């Protein structure tokens, strides 16, 4: 009778099969889907689009680092054209999320900043997401963190290589 109990509960105590590469990729896809949904909710909470949220993040990060950002910097960071950047900044200024200021060093230049209200709201949304993500990662042992970082860095290289290949193919 004892051996019957042990045999029937073996799967309860031990994994029947190890995690596979497909399991890892599926988990990564689930994470990306969840992250996209969180970004969408953040955009909806702020009433802005994807590039606008990215632009706000660039402006907020720059301010926290003591750097200034102009339209050219923003275009480079977002990898969009000058015309698209101009339209984006105009929309953000009209909606009250961004302000233009004269550059104190170059009188012809314009510095962009997130407005106080928009910055506080965006920071709250972003910091809440970041805090919850940090809470999860802090529970990992250091050696497991290193494995995750190495894996994700390698995935970035793979995706970047694919993107570079697509751009090269388009030019040809």
C-alpha positions as CSV (number, residue, x, y, z in Angstrom):
1,X,0.0,0.0,0.0
2,X,2.8,2.4,0.8
3,X,4.5,1.9,-2.5
4,X,1.3,2.5,-4.3
5,X,1.0,5.9,-2.6
6,X,4.6,6.8,-3.4
7,X,4.2,5.8,-7.1
8,X,1.0,7.7,-7.6
9,X,2.3,10.9,-6.0
10,X,5.8,11.0,-7.6
11,X,4.7,13.8,-9.9
12,X,3.5,15.8,-7.0
13,X,7.0,16.0,-5.4
14,X,9.2,16.1,-8.5
15,X,8.8,17.6,-11.9
16,X,8.0,15.0,-14.5
17,X,10.0,16.8,-17.2
18,X,12.5,19.7,-17.2
19,X,11.6,23.1,-18.6
20,X,12.3,23.3,-22.3
21,X,13.5,26.1,-24.6
22,X,10.0,26.3,-25.9
23,X,8.7,26.8,-22.4
24,X,11.2,29.7,-21.9
25,X,10.2,31.4,-25.2
26,X,6.5,31.0,-24.4
27,X,7.1,32.6,-21.0
28,X,9.0,35.4,-22.7
29,X,6.1,35.9,-25.1
30,X,3.6,36.0,-22.2
31,X,5.8,38.6,-20.5
32,X,6.0,40.7,-23.6
33,X,2.2,40.6,-24.0
34,X,1.7,41.6,-20.4
35,X,4.2,44.4,-20.7
36,X,2.5,45.7,-23.8
37,X,-0.8,45.7,-22.0
38,X,0.8,47.6,-19.1
39,X,2.2,50.1,-21.5
40,X,-1.2,50.5,-23.2
41,X,-2.8,51.1,-19.8
42,X,-0.2,53.7,-19.0
43,X,-0.8,55.4,-22.3
44,X,-4.6,55.4,-21.7
45,X,-4.1,56.8,-18.2
46,X,-2.1,59.7,-19.6
47,X,-4.3,60.0,-22.7
48,X,-1.3,59.7,-25.1
49,X,0.1,57.5,-27.8
50,X,3.0,55.1,-27.8
51,X,5.6,57.6,-29.1
52,X,4.3,60.2,-26.8
53,X,4.8,57.9,-23.8
54,X,8.3,57.1,-25.0
55,X,9.0,60.8,-25.4
56,X,7.8,61.6,-21.9
57,X,10.0,58.9,-20.5
58,X,13.0,60.4,-22.4
59,X,12.3,63.8,-21.0
60,X,11.7,62.6,-17.4
61,X,14.8,60.5,-17.4
62,X,16.9,63.4,-18.8
63,X,15.5,65.8,-16.1
64,X,16.3,63.2,-13.4
65,X,19.8,62.9,-14.8
66,X,20.3,66.7,-15.0
67,X,20.4,66.7,-18.8
68,X,18.5,68.8,-21.3
69,X,16.7,67.5,-24.4
70,X,15.9,69.3,-27.6
71,X,13.8,68.1,-30.6
72,X,16.9,66.7,-32.4
73,X,17.9,64.6,-29.3
74,X,14.3,63.4,-29.0
75,X,14.2,62.4,-32.6
76,X,17.5,60.4,-32.3
77,X,16.3,58.7,-29.1
78,X,12.9,57.7,-30.6
79,X,14.5,57.0,-34.0
80,X,11.8,59.0,-35.8
81,X,12.2,61.8,-38.4
82,X,12.4,65.5,-37.6
83,X,9.0,66.1,-39.1
84,X,7.5,63.3,-36.9
85,X,9.2,64.7,-33.9
86,X,7.9,68.2,-34.6
87,X,4.3,66.9,-34.9
88,X,4.7,64.8,-31.7
89,X,6.1,67.7,-29.7
90,X,3.3,70.0,-31.0
91,X,0.7,67.4,-29.8
92,X,2.4,67.1,-26.4
93,X,2.5,70.8,-26.0
94,X,-1.1,71.3,-27.0
95,X,-2.2,68.5,-24.6
96,X,-0.2,70.1,-21.7
97,X,2.3,67.3,-21.3
98,X,5.4,69.1,-22.6
99,X,6.7,72.7,-22.5
100,X,9.2,74.4,-24.7
101,X,11.9,76.6,-23.1
102,X,14.6,78.8,-24.6
103,X,17.9,77.2,-24.4
104,X,20.0,79.3,-21.9
105,X,23.2,78.4,-23.8
106,X,22.0,78.8,-27.4
107,X,19.4,81.5,-27.6
108,X,18.1,80.0,-30.9
109,X,17.7,76.6,-29.3
110,X,14.6,75.1,-27.7
111,X,14.7,72.8,-24.7
112,X,11.8,70.4,-24.1
113,X,10.6,69.4,-20.6
114,X,7.7,67.4,-19.3
115,X,5.2,69.7,-17.5
116,X,5.0,69.3,-13.7
117,X,1.5,67.8,-13.7
118,X,2.2,65.4,-16.6
119,X,5.6,64.5,-15.2
120,X,4.1,63.6,-11.8
121,X,1.3,61.6,-13.3
122,X,3.7,59.8,-15.7
123,X,6.2,59.2,-13.0
124,X,3.5,57.7,-10.7
125,X,2.5,55.3,-13.5
126,X,6.0,54.4,-14.5
127,X,7.4,54.1,-11.0
128,X,4.5,51.8,-10.0
129,X,5.3,49.4,-12.8
130,X,9.1,49.6,-12.1
131,X,8.6,49.1,-8.4
132,X,6.5,45.9,-8.9
133,X,9.0,44.6,-11.4
134,X,11.9,45.3,-9.1
135,X,10.1,43.6,-6.2
136,X,10.0,40.4,-8.3
137,X,13.6,40.5,-9.4
138,X,14.9,41.2,-5.9
139,X,13.9,37.8,-4.8
140,X,16.2,36.1,-7.3
141,X,19.6,34.8,-6.1
142,X,22.4,36.7,-7.7
143,X,23.6,33.8,-9.9
144,X,20.0,33.4,-11.3
145,X,19.9,37.2,-12.0
146,X,23.1,36.8,-14.0
147,X,21.6,34.0,-16.0
148,X,18.5,36.0,-16.8
149,X,20.5,39.1,-17.7
150,X,22.8,37.0,-20.0
151,X,19.7,35.4,-21.6
152,X,17.9,38.7,-22.2
153,X,21.1,40.3,-23.6
154,X,21.5,37.5,-26.0
155,X,17.8,37.7,-27.0
156,X,18.4,41.5,-27.7
157,X,21.4,40.6,-29.9
158,X,19.3,38.0,-31.8
159,X,16.4,40.5,-32.4
160,X,18.9,43.3,-33.3
161,X,20.6,41.0,-35.8
162,X,17.2,40.1,-37.4
163,X,16.3,43.8,-37.6
164,X,19.7,44.6,-39.2
165,X,19.1,41.8,-41.7
166,X,15.7,43.2,-42.6
167,X,17.0,46.7,-43.1
168,X,19.8,45.4,-45.3
169,X,17.4,43.3,-47.3
170,X,15.1,46.4,-47.8
171,X,18.1,48.4,-49.1
172,X,19.1,45.8,-51.6
